[in-house]
Amino acid sequence: MIISISPSSILAGTTGVALTVTGQNFASGSTVNWNGSPLTTSYTSSTTLTAQVPNLDTANPGSVSITVANSTGTASAAFSFTVTDLPAGVTMVPVAVNDMAWDPVNQQIYLAIPNNATTNANTIQPLNPLTGALGTAVSVGVEPKLLSVSATSKYLYLFDWGIPSQNVLPGLQRLKLPSLASDISIDLGVTKVELAPYYVEDMQSAPDSDATLAVVRYAKASFGIYPVSAGVLIFDNATPRAMGICGDEVTTNCEYPGVPWDKLAWGPDGSQLFGLSTEGTGDLLVASISSAGFGTVTDYYGPDLVSLQFDKTTKYVYDNGMRAVNPANGTVVGTFNTNGLGVPFGSLGTLYVIGQTTSDKATGTYTLQAFNINTFALIGTLHFPILDGLPTKIIHWGPNGLAISTVGYNATYPTYHGAVYLINGGFVTHAGAVEGPVAEGSVGR
């Protein structure tokens, strides 16, 4: 007898699906059936079975009959499972990624494919967002983690995490675009006492120079040391500028604003860099930049930011859709009644947030909300029946495109799965945003 199934529905095209079937009187020989066909089934207890669904079976929308058969072939009563379709104008590409970055010159989104992906692990793979077609994957380091496209799309900067337990160290490198051919490596250095390698918390290429990259460094606690903030460096090619931001170990040739930097974003040109400290009150840090590196840093205390994005149209910084802050004086100029993963799209006059409404949380579904970026009013919603995994990033591309990445972990069959959702035109344009009904409640992570 089946009592419940988790999940009870998925989007067509979802990969790596594992069903958890709860019921009564299951035995070690019990099998979960998908429309009468047996699935690879694992027995957990007399009340729980898990089964892996082949990707081909999840390709098309429709209703599916789930039953459990014992060793004699006697089947339980059927339980309904739904494979739902995507909203109009949305394309799902079944690939899990650590990061993605838009290349406006070559019209590609570059995907960082993780170490434990089922295909093309440890690669950078181009994605054509207009067609949803994946390009040729290029092998890079181990666990590519962060990506940043340079000012005129000449380079792609890549930080790979490595696997310290296997003596594979992290690395920062630059690839040529659009070939993704190797260019240079950038030395991140090591801690002074333990000689542990530095990692990259965040990195952003400068808006006015292909050769310039700002990097937030830190050392991991897993090396037997406390987490060490190593401040911020600005690299020109592989050479750091003389003046950086102080970290716990840096005491000379640096500007110290009083709090460590966690995230950063360039201003409209290379003369200003914004930082975020997530310790304490989510301070906004505003630094002047010259050829020597960092100049004066102003610490605006109290905006309570948890993320940081700059929009060149409004010239404000945004915090996952929750608030807009004027970096000229550190004041909050407006708040959005939402919480999730957000991206400002100032050229369209809109800010987008992917998250869950109150009713979404009960069903595991998600809603994409559109806000007027100037009035902060909710102007439309687009409902996703379900996402493959949890949203990890949202970016904009082209004149009216969005991309949302999701990642989920299958503990029964240890792999990462996920998808990239592409939304183009329609809802993303300002006029299209008002087509959806306004959702109730706020969204949250």
LINWO-V88663 format. One record per helix or strand of 2 or more residues. SS is the DSSP state (H for helix, E for strand). FROM is the first residue (numbers start at 0). TO is the last residue. Records with the same first field share a line. If there is no record, write none. Layout:
# LINWO-V88663
SS: FROM-TO  FROM-TO
This chain:
# LINWO-V88663
E: 1-5  8-10  17-22  30-33  36-37  39-44  47-51  61-68  78-83  89-92  98-102  107-112  122-127  132-138  143-148  154-159  170-175  180-185  196-204  211-218  227-235  238-239  242-244  253-254  262-265  271-276  282-289  292-299  308-310  315-317  322-325  330-334  340-344  349-355  365-371  377-383  389-396  400-409  414-423
H: 54-57  163-165  220-222  345-347  357-362  425-427  429-432
